[in-house]
Amino acid sequence: MHIEATAVLAGQPILAIRKLLKRVGSREQCSPEFIEQVLDVDAATAMEVLRMLNEHGYVEQVPGDSPDEWWRTTVKGNALTQASAAPAVT
C-alpha cells in the first residue's frame, strides 16, 4: 500500500493517523483518551477521528465493551501502518 504524504484522513494528516494506528496496534487496543494524547486533540476531535476511522474500516470496537470505550485496528488499519509515503522511484 502507498499513501500520499500530504493526504488527510479523518481531518488529520495521514502520517499522524499512520503513527496513531501503529501505536494502537502495539497496544492491541485503544480508547478515545489515547487518541487525544497521541494526536494532541480535544475529546470531541478524538471521537470524530475514531468515528471516521471506524466508518472507513481502519478500527473496530472490541466486542463486549461499552460504546466508545475500547477499539482495535482491523486488517485494513494494520495495512495502513505498513504503508509507504515515499515518492515512487522512476
N, C-alpha and C positions, 0 to 999 in steps of 0.2 A: 504494500500500500504506500502511496506517496501523497503527501499533503503540501499545500502551498503555504509557505511560512507566514504570509501576510493574511491568511484566511481567518475568519471569525466563526466561532461555533458557540451557540448559547450566549451570544453577546460578549464573549471573551475571546482573546487571541487564541488561535488553535494550539499554539505551543504551550500556553498556560493550561489548556484543557488536557493536552497530552501529558504534561507533568502531573496534573491532578490525578488522572486515571492511572498513571504509573504508581503514584503513592497509594491510591486506593487498592490496587492490585497487590502491593506488597503487604498491606494490612489485611487483605481479604474482604474488608467491608468498611463503610464509612457512614458518617452521619452528616446532616446539614451543617453542624457546627464545625466539622472537619473541613468542609468545603469553604466555609467562611475564613478559616485560618490559612489554608493553602492559597486561596485566590485573593485574600485580603479584601473581602467584600462584606457588606452587611447581610443580615439574616434574610431579608426579602430577596436580595440578589442571589444568594446561595440557593434558596428554594426555587427560584426561576431557572437557574443553571441546572439544578437537579431535575426539574420537570422537563426541561428541553433535552437533557441527556437521556432521560428515560424515553421520551417521545421519539427520539432518533435511534433508540436501541443500544445505547452505549452502557447504560446501567439498568439494573432491575432491583426491585425491593426484595430483601431477604424474606422468604416465606415465614409466616407466623408472627412477625413483628408488627407493632402498631404502625399506623400510617406515618410516612415521612421519617421513620426512626433510623433504620439501617438499610444500606444499599450496597450492592456489589457490582463489579464490572461484568459485562457479558463477553461472549466471544468477539463480537464486533468492537467492544470497548478495548479488549486486550489487543486486538489487531491495531487499533489506533495508537496504542502505547509503543508499538514497534514501527510505526510509520516514519518514513524518512521525509525530512523537509529540505534535503539538499537539492541544489539545482541539478537537472539532468546533465549527464556527461554526453557531449556530442562527439 
